[in-house]
Amino acid sequence: MALSNTAVPYYYGKFREAVLKGQIPVCREIALEMNRIDELIANPGVYYDEDAVEGFVLYCETELTKTDGTDLNLLDTFKLWAEQIFGWYYYIERSVYVPTEDNRGGHYETKMIKKRLINKQYLIVARGAAKSMYASCIQNYFLNVDTSTTHQIATAPTMKQADEVMSPIRTAVTRARGPLFKFLTEGSLQNTTGSRANRVKLASTKKGVENFLTGSLLEVRPMSVDKLQGLRPKVSTVDEWLSGDIREDVVGAIEQGASKLDDYLIVAVSSEGTVRNSSGDTIKMELMDILKGDYVNPHVSIWYYRLDDITEVNQPDMWLKANPNLGKTVTYETYQLDVERAEKAPSTRNDILAKRFGIPMEGYTYFFTYEETLPHRRRDFWSMPCALGGDLSQGDDFCAFTFLFPLPNGAYGIKTRCYISSLTLMKLPGAMRMKYDQFINEGSLMVLECTVLDMMDVYDDLDKFIQDCQYDVRCFGFDPYNAREFVERWTKENSNYGVEKVIQGAKTESVPLGEMKLLSEERMLVFDQELFSFTMGNCITMEDTNGNRKLLKKRADQKIDSVAALLDAYVAYKLNKEAFE
């Protein structure tokens, strides 16, 4: 059988049967991906090519070796993942120029062109699942089987990680156990002028791994947008895109150039991360929308392995949800030792839960969980009574104001309005500038043309905003740092009633922080702005010797000013509740 629009993919069929029999536990995300594959099977416009899948399997098991030189037998998971890439095709109509037999002219004909369905595959799986070996198999296959001249890249947060994709290929070149590799590696690299038959066709060079027969190159590139933009790679692998502090969308940068080619492929593999507000957060949200069917994109394959709940850490029979290769590429004993280590050494807990069990640890390393930082549906709070909090800055931080609206059900509505200078905006690196542009476009971040913010200009804009929205501000809490000029004008124009100085520090912050946390856990902080979500996601806390907590940020670019202003507003509200009765 070659092409069929009715066939059930062989390796997926075996996997699906095992899942239905209860032999393999799967998480919600894998179950959703199975639903998407079932839809492909039922789609008469999509075809399954068994020969293409088996061709990949045969090539890998005949030609390749493990890094230590031993025979490579593809894992069932490798076959399952690769089947999604190589197994699905569709046809499109395209106008093709057909020359005459004498090549003295020609004409255009409309023909049906076969295209590979999947051009992006995201693989999120626990550490120890041999995902880098899988990426190496994909790169190797295209480098040596594709007869066209291709540019291929492997990238990762560090060059050492990226080189893990190259290592098995170099081993295969050295050992040349299969007939194709024996042919490609025979001859001499130094022979460039003699008989072509005596020249080596495949070799590891300073550039990367080169196929001189086709002129193709596989090279390692740093995981940086600047180093990846402008390329047109046909095949790309992105390793550990959720790990490290990756704030740039490198997958998007690669795709900009790659999408100009037919049948390009990007394979992004990673274990779960522990970094907040990275591009990974945004990509995961998009992937979840695809899995749930909110956003239809049949050209993306998603294998997202994780435990459904943190309680499953203590259930070894559930660990396969996070690592489907458990017992093959890593032992249960290793996992058990890591569980014991996480209990005895809390400093390792976050990394182990994320990397071994696929649990996003943003919510455990930061004050607010990832789910708590997700925006709510749009609300305007027009003409409603509110408390205002101010955290004023003239430097690189936001000059932040947050409005707190008490709602009838015990929840609180939140709107924030922040200010920066045009100089601050100009000095931002590219990735952060894109995020700030998002805040500017949604109207939560205002840029004033200046080097240093003038508080009177800020006051004028904020006052106009309050009037335009008809907010009924009944109290105002502020951090006294840099606030004297602003507060003097506020009290002059609005009286000093309900104006509260909120001293920053663990002693004053601990109680309102605790109450804010309880409200956020119940999703009773109602906000709809990406800027507020961003600042929430950056919040960490530090405890003093008495157990009191203080709001902090990890790095200078991880702004928390809107949340600090929220605390000021909340304290002012608590001190002036009678004004809202």
TIKE-213934 format. One record per residue (C-alpha): residue in one letter; x, y, z. Coordinates in steps of 0.5 Angstrom, whole numbers, padded with zeros to 4 digits, always signed. Layout:
// TIKE-213934
AXYZ
...
***
This chain:
// TIKE-213934
M+0000+0000+0000
A+0003+0007-0002
L-0002+0013-0001
S-0009+0012+0002
N-0014+0017+0005
T-0018+0011+0009
A-0012+0008+0013
V-0010+0008+0020
P-0003+0010+0021
Y+0000+0003+0023
Y+0004+0006+0029
Y-0001+0011+0032
G-0006+0005+0031
K-0002+0000+0036
F-0001+0006+0041
R-0008+0008+0041
E-0010+0001+0042
A-0006+0000+0048
V-0008+0007+0051
L-0016+0004+0050
K-0014-0002+0054
G-0011+0002+0059
Q-0004-0001+0058
I-0001+0006+0057
P-0003+0012+0061
V-0004+0019+0058
C-0005+0026+0060
R-0010+0030+0058
E-0006+0034+0052
I-0004+0027+0049
A-0011+0025+0049
L-0013+0032+0045
E-0007+0030+0040
M-0010+0023+0039
N-0017+0027+0038
R-0014+0031+0032
I-0010+0025+0029
D-0017+0021+0029
E-0020+0027+0025
L-0014+0027+0020
I-0016+0019+0019
A-0023+0021+0018
N-0021+0027+0013
P-0022+0024+0006
G-0017+0030+0003
V-0011+0028+0007
Y-0007+0021+0005
Y-0003+0017+0009
D+0003+0014+0006
E+0006+0008+0009
D+0012+0007+0005
A+0015+0014+0007
V+0014+0012+0014
E+0017+0005+0013
G+0023+0008+0009
F+0025+0013+0015
V+0025+0007+0020
L+0029+0003+0015
Y+0034+0008+0014
C+0035+0010+0021
E+0036+0002+0023
T+0040+0000+0018
E+0045+0006+0017
L+0045+0010+0024
T+0048+0008+0031
K+0048+0010+0038
T+0053+0015+0040
D+0057+0009+0043
G+0057+0006+0036
T+0052+0000+0038
D+0046-0001+0033
L+0040+0003+0033
N+0033+0000+0034
L+0028+0006+0034
L+0024+0007+0040
D+0016+0006+0039
T+0015+0013+0041
F+0020+0015+0035
K+0016+0012+0030
L+0010+0015+0033
W+0013+0022+0033
A+0016+0021+0026
E+0010+0018+0023
Q+0006+0024+0024
I+0012+0028+0020
F+0013+0023+0014
G+0006+0019+0014
W+0001+0025+0012
Y+0000+0028+0006
Y-0005+0033+0002
Y-0006+0035-0005
I-0006+0042-0008
E-0007+0045-0015
R-0001+0049-0018
S+0000+0052-0025
V+0007+0049-0027
Y+0011+0051-0033
V+0012+0045-0038
P+0017+0046-0043
T+0017+0043-0050
E+0021+0037-0052
D+0026+0041-0056
N+0026+0046-0050
R+0024+0052-0055
G+0018+0054-0051
G+0013+0051-0047
H+0006+0052-0043
Y+0003+0052-0036
E-0001+0047-0034
T-0005+0046-0028
K-0003+0040-0024
M-0004+0037-0017
I+0002+0037-0013
K+0003+0032-0007
K+0005+0036+0000
R+0007+0034+0007
L+0002+0036+0011
I+0006+0037+0018
N+0011+0043+0017
K+0012+0044+0025
Q+0012+0039+0031
Y+0013+0041+0038
L+0015+0035+0043
I+0015+0037+0050
V+0017+0031+0054
A+0021+0029+0060
R+0029+0029+0061
G+0032+0023+0059
A+0027+0021+0054
A+0032+0021+0048
K+0029+0027+0045
S+0036+0030+0042
M+0037+0023+0039
Y+0030+0023+0036
A+0032+0030+0033
S+0039+0027+0030
C+0035+0022+0026
I+0030+0027+0023
Q+0036+0031+0021
N+0040+0025+0019
Y+0035+0023+0014
F+0034+0029+0011
L+0041+0031+0010
N+0043+0024+0006
V+0036+0022+0003
D+0034+0029+0000
T+0037+0029-0006
S+0036+0037-0007
T+0041+0042-0004
T+0038+0044+0003
H+0041+0048+0009
Q+0039+0045+0016
I+0040+0048+0022
A+0040+0045+0030
T+0040+0050+0035
A+0039+0050+0043
P+0040+0055+0049
T+0048+0053+0049
M+0052+0051+0043
K+0054+0044+0047
Q+0046+0042+0047
A+0046+0044+0040
D+0052+0039+0039
E+0048+0033+0042
V+0044+0033+0035
M+0051+0033+0031
S+0054+0028+0035
P+0050+0021+0033
I+0051+0024+0026
R+0059+0024+0027
T+0059+0017+0030
A+0055+0015+0024
V+0060+0018+0019
T+0066+0015+0023
R+0063+0008+0023
A+0059+0008+0016
R+0056+0001+0018
G+0050+0002+0013
P+0051+0001+0005
L+0049+0009+0004
F+0054+0011+0009
K+0059+0007+0006
F+0058+0010+0000
L+0058+0017+0002
T+0064+0016+0006
E+0069+0013+0002
G+0074+0017-0001
S+0078+0022+0001
L+0076+0029+0004
Q+0083+0032+0001
N+0082+0029-0006
T+0078+0035-0009
T+0082+0035-0016
G+0082+0028-0018
S+0077+0023-0020
R+0070+0025-0017
A+0069+0017-0015
N+0075+0018-0010
R+0072+0024-0006
V+0069+0023+0000
K+0061+0025-0001
L+0059+0026+0007
A+0064+0029+0012
S+0064+0033+0019
T+0068+0039+0017
K+0069+0046+0021
K+0062+0048+0018
G+0058+0042+0021
V+0056+0036+0017
E+0057+0037+0009
N+0054+0033+0004
F+0058+0034-0002
L+0054+0030-0007
T+0048+0034-0006
G+0051+0041-0003
S+0047+0040+0003
L+0050+0043+0010
L+0047+0041+0017
E+0050+0047+0022
V+0050+0049+0029
R+0047+0056+0030
P+0046+0060+0037
M+0039+0060+0039
S+0039+0068+0038
V+0034+0071+0033
D+0040+0075+0030
K+0043+0069+0028
L+0037+0065+0026
Q+0033+0071+0022
G+0034+0071+0014
L+0036+0064+0013
R+0032+0059+0009
P+0033+0052+0012
K+0029+0047+0010
V+0030+0043+0016
S+0031+0046+0023
T+0031+0043+0030
V+0030+0047+0036
D+0033+0044+0043
E+0030+0046+0050
W+0026+0052+0047
L+0023+0052+0054
S+0029+0051+0058
G+0034+0057+0060
D+0032+0064+0060
I+0029+0064+0052
R+0025+0071+0051
E+0026+0071+0044
D+0021+0067+0039
V+0027+0063+0036
V+0021+0058+0032
G+0018+0064+0029
A+0025+0067+0027
I+0026+0061+0023
E+0020+0060+0020
Q+0020+0067+0017
G+0025+0064+0012
A+0023+0057+0012
S+0016+0058+0010
K+0019+0061+0003
L+0021+0054+0002
D+0016+0048+0000
D+0016+0042+0005
Y+0020+0046+0010
L+0020+0042+0017
I+0021+0045+0024
V+0022+0040+0030
A+0022+0044+0037
V+0024+0039+0043
S+0024+0041+0050
S+0023+0039+0057
E+0018+0043+0061
G+0021+0050+0063
T+0022+0054+0070
V+0022+0061+0067
R+0016+0066+0066
N+0014+0070+0061
S+0019+0067+0056
S+0017+0066+0049
G+0015+0059+0051
D+0009+0061+0055
T+0006+0064+0049
I+0008+0058+0045
K+0005+0053+0050
M-0002+0058+0050
E-0002+0057+0042
L-0001+0050+0042
M-0007+0049+0048
D-0011+0053+0043
I-0010+0048+0038
L-0011+0042+0042
K-0017+0044+0044
G-0020+0046+0037
D-0020+0053+0039
Y-0015+0055+0033
V-0015+0050+0027
N-0008+0048+0025
P-0007+0041+0021
H+0000+0043+0020
V+0002+0042+0027
S+0004+0036+0031
I+0004+0037+0038
W+0006+0031+0043
Y+0006+0034+0050
Y+0007+0029+0056
R+0006+0031+0063
L+0003+0029+0069
D-0004+0031+0070
D-0003+0033+0077
I+0002+0034+0082
T+0000+0029+0086
E+0001+0024+0081
V+0009+0025+0083
N+0007+0019+0088
Q+0004+0014+0083
P+0010+0011+0079
D+0005+0008+0075
M+0003+0015+0072
W+0010+0017+0071
L+0009+0014+0064
K+0005+0020+0062
A+0011+0025+0063
N+0016+0020+0060
P+0013+0015+0055
N+0021+0012+0054
L+0021+0011+0062
G+0024+0004+0063
K+0028+0004+0056
T+0032+0011+0056
V+0032+0012+0064
T+0030+0007+0069
Y+0025+0008+0075
E+0030+0008+0080
T+0033+0014+0077
Y+0026+0017+0078
Q+0025+0015+0085
L+0032+0017+0087
D+0030+0024+0084
V+0023+0024+0088
E+0027+0023+0094
R+0032+0028+0093
A+0026+0033+0092
E+0024+0032+0099
K+0030+0032+0102
A+0033+0038+0098
P+0027+0043+0097
S+0032+0047+0092
T+0032+0042+0087
R+0024+0041+0087
N+0022+0046+0082
D+0027+0043+0077
I+0026+0036+0078
L+0018+0037+0078
A+0019+0041+0071
K+0024+0036+0068
R+0022+0029+0070
F+0015+0030+0071
G+0013+0036+0066
I+0010+0040+0071
P+0010+0047+0069
M+0014+0050+0075
E+0013+0057+0074
G+0007+0057+0079
Y+0012+0054+0085
T+0018+0059+0084
Y+0014+0065+0083
F+0009+0068+0088
F+0003+0067+0083
T+0002+0061+0079
Y+0001+0061+0071
E-0006+0059+0071
E-0007+0065+0076
T-0004+0070+0071
L-0008+0068+0065
P-0013+0075+0063
H-0020+0074+0064
R-0025+0077+0059
R-0026+0084+0057
R-0029+0089+0063
D-0029+0096+0062
F-0032+0098+0070
W-0035+0104+0067
S-0037+0110+0072
M-0035+0105+0078
P-0032+0107+0085
C-0025+0105+0086
A-0019+0105+0090
L-0012+0108+0086
G-0005+0105+0088
G+0001+0109+0085
D+0008+0106+0085
L+0012+0112+0081
S+0018+0112+0078
Q+0022+0116+0073
G+0028+0111+0071
D+0027+0105+0067
D+0021+0102+0071
F+0014+0103+0070
C+0011+0109+0073
A+0005+0105+0075
F-0002+0106+0077
T-0007+0101+0078
F-0015+0102+0080
L-0018+0097+0084
F-0026+0096+0083
P-0030+0092+0089
L-0035+0088+0086
P-0041+0085+0089
N-0039+0078+0089
G-0033+0079+0093
A-0028+0080+0087
Y-0024+0086+0085
G-0024+0089+0078
I-0017+0091+0076
K-0014+0096+0071
T-0007+0099+0070
R-0004+0104+0067
C+0003+0105+0066
Y+0008+0110+0064
I+0015+0110+0061
S+0020+0115+0057
S+0021+0115+0050
L+0029+0114+0052
T+0027+0108+0056
L+0023+0105+0050
M+0029+0106+0045
K+0034+0102+0050
L+0030+0096+0050
P+0033+0090+0046
G+0029+0087+0041
A+0025+0081+0044
M+0023+0086+0050
R+0021+0091+0045
M+0016+0087+0042
K+0013+0085+0048
Y+0012+0093+0050
D+0009+0094+0043
Q+0004+0089+0045
F+0002+0093+0052
I+0002+0100+0048
N-0003+0097+0043
E-0007+0095+0048
G-0007+0102+0052
S-0004+0100+0058
L+0003+0103+0057
M+0004+0110+0055
V+0010+0113+0052
L+0012+0120+0054
E+0017+0124+0049
C+0022+0125+0054
T+0029+0123+0057
V+0026+0123+0064
L+0019+0123+0066
D+0015+0129+0068
M+0011+0127+0074
M+0006+0133+0072
D+0005+0130+0065
V+0004+0124+0068
Y-0001+0127+0072
D-0005+0130+0067
D-0005+0124+0062
L-0008+0120+0068
D-0013+0125+0070
K-0016+0125+0063
F-0016+0118+0063
I-0020+0118+0070
Q-0025+0123+0067
D-0026+0119+0060
C-0027+0113+0064
Q-0031+0116+0069
Y-0028+0112+0074
D-0030+0114+0081
V-0024+0114+0085
R-0025+0114+0093
C-0018+0113+0096
F-0011+0113+0094
G-0005+0109+0096
F+0002+0111+0094
D+0009+0109+0095
P+0012+0115+0098
Y+0019+0114+0094
N+0019+0120+0088
A+0011+0121+0090
R+0012+0128+0093
E+0010+0133+0087
F+0005+0128+0085
V+0001+0127+0091
E+0002+0135+0093
R-0002+0136+0087
W-0007+0130+0088
T-0009+0133+0095
K-0009+0140+0092
E-0014+0138+0087
N-0018+0132+0090
S-0017+0134+0098
N-0013+0129+0102
Y-0019+0125+0104
G-0017+0117+0103
V-0010+0119+0101
E-0006+0114+0105
K+0002+0113+0105
V+0004+0106+0104
I+0011+0104+0106
Q+0014+0099+0102
G+0017+0093+0106
A+0015+0086+0109
K+0012+0089+0115
T+0007+0092+0111
E+0006+0088+0105
S+0006+0081+0108
V-0002+0081+0110
P-0004+0084+0104
L+0000+0080+0099
G-0003+0074+0103
E-0010+0076+0102
M-0008+0078+0094
K-0006+0071+0094
L-0012+0068+0096
L-0016+0072+0092
S-0012+0070+0086
E-0012+0063+0087
E-0020+0063+0087
R-0019+0067+0080
M-0023+0073+0084
L-0018+0078+0081
V-0021+0080+0075
F-0016+0083+0070
D-0016+0083+0062
Q-0009+0087+0061
E-0003+0083+0058
L+0001+0088+0062
F-0002+0086+0069
S-0001+0079+0067
F+0006+0080+0065
T+0008+0084+0072
M+0004+0078+0076
G+0008+0073+0073
N+0014+0077+0075
C+0013+0077+0082
I+0017+0073+0087
T+0017+0074+0095
M+0022+0074+0100
E+0021+0072+0107
D+0024+0075+0113
T+0026+0072+0120
N+0019+0073+0122
G+0016+0070+0116
N+0013+0076+0113
R+0014+0077+0106
K+0016+0082+0101
L+0015+0083+0094
L+0021+0083+0089
K+0023+0081+0082
K+0028+0077+0080
R+0031+0081+0075
A+0031+0089+0073
D+0027+0087+0066
Q+0022+0083+0070
K+0017+0089+0072
I+0012+0088+0078
D+0010+0095+0079
S+0003+0094+0077
V+0002+0089+0082
A+0006+0094+0087
A+0001+0099+0085
L-0005+0094+0086
L-0002+0093+0094
D-0002+0100+0095
A-0009+0101+0092
Y-0012+0095+0096
V-0009+0098+0103
A-0012+0104+0102
Y-0019+0101+0100
K-0018+0097+0107
L-0017+0103+0111
N-0023+0107+0107
K-0028+0102+0107
E-0033+0106+0109
A-0033+0111+0103
F-0035+0105+0099
E-0041+0103+0103
***
